[in-house]
Each structure stands twice: as structure tokens, then as C-alpha cells.
Amino acid sequence: MSLRDRYEEAVRGLRARVDAMRRDGHPPEAIARDVHAERRRLAVHYKGLTPEPHRTLIEERTVRVYGNPQGPTIDFLRAQGKSWEAIIDGATRPGPPIGPIPGPEDGRT
């Protein structure tokens, strides 16, 4: 299983955490904050395992999209109009891969 596959599996696995928190009666805001924090922790962990130059490309894209190398903050998402449920959904859904690693023909090695 590739590093990306393991990351995606871990992110999708957060859905079980959401389900358990719902069963335990946690409100949507608490669930969103919990799984969002765990998703950011997973992102940092897996980015740390990602070899260069792919890691830099991922971080550049993340900063370009969210203004933060660790990904969007709760405040950023709320300012974008995201509901607690939308934040929960996003935290449990892997984003798209950035694509193949550019080679020398792209001017980057």
C-alpha cells in the first residue's frame, strides 16, 4: 500500500470516530473540532513521511489554497461559510492528490 493510500485510508477512517461521537451525543461543533484537529495531525504526519520534491509541492499547494502549510484552520473554514457538518465531511474526505512529481523536463528536479 502506498503512502498516499495509507493517508487516504486514515482520513476515511475518521468517519468511524464521527459515528462514535454522534452515538455518544456530542454536538456537531465538538465533532467538527475533534476530527478537524485529527485530520490536520494526519496531514502533518504524512507530509513528514513524504519524500522530496513531492512534499514541497504539497506544501506549496496547501499554502496557495489555504494560506497555511498545515491546511485550513477552523476559523478559515468558518469564514468561508462552512457549517460544522461541512467541516466534519471535509475532514473525513481525502483531497485530490497533487499529481505526478515533475521531472527535469518540467524545469524542476
Steps between C-alpha positions, in 0.01 A plus 500: 500500500643838401551788741213685330275195536581478872425871544167473318405194707584685823295802394200288400542313830407820682139427401488228770614758754220732385244220527617412853488863611148536360389185686646648817293814451774750413374814323610570141741778603689270738516225238619744234772641723618152600518344154638818345787497752564132434492555122760777534712270718479228234593750228807615692601141573467378141660813353795427727529154346470627143829517311619809321422658262143380545478633857588852390245486218229393744593774746510763222152401385367498856634849566363623165151364573475548878773747590644251747741207440302282742170556324193703582429606855153481651485880486588495129229244425237684704593828328439320169145428621554133579254347745615263773360213295693613190819516707435147627442379144814669372715365783398143413550534123851495351575782262624430149863400453715775354606288204826353380831630621642738238818382337792681338293567187277723717796703621485353852693208636 
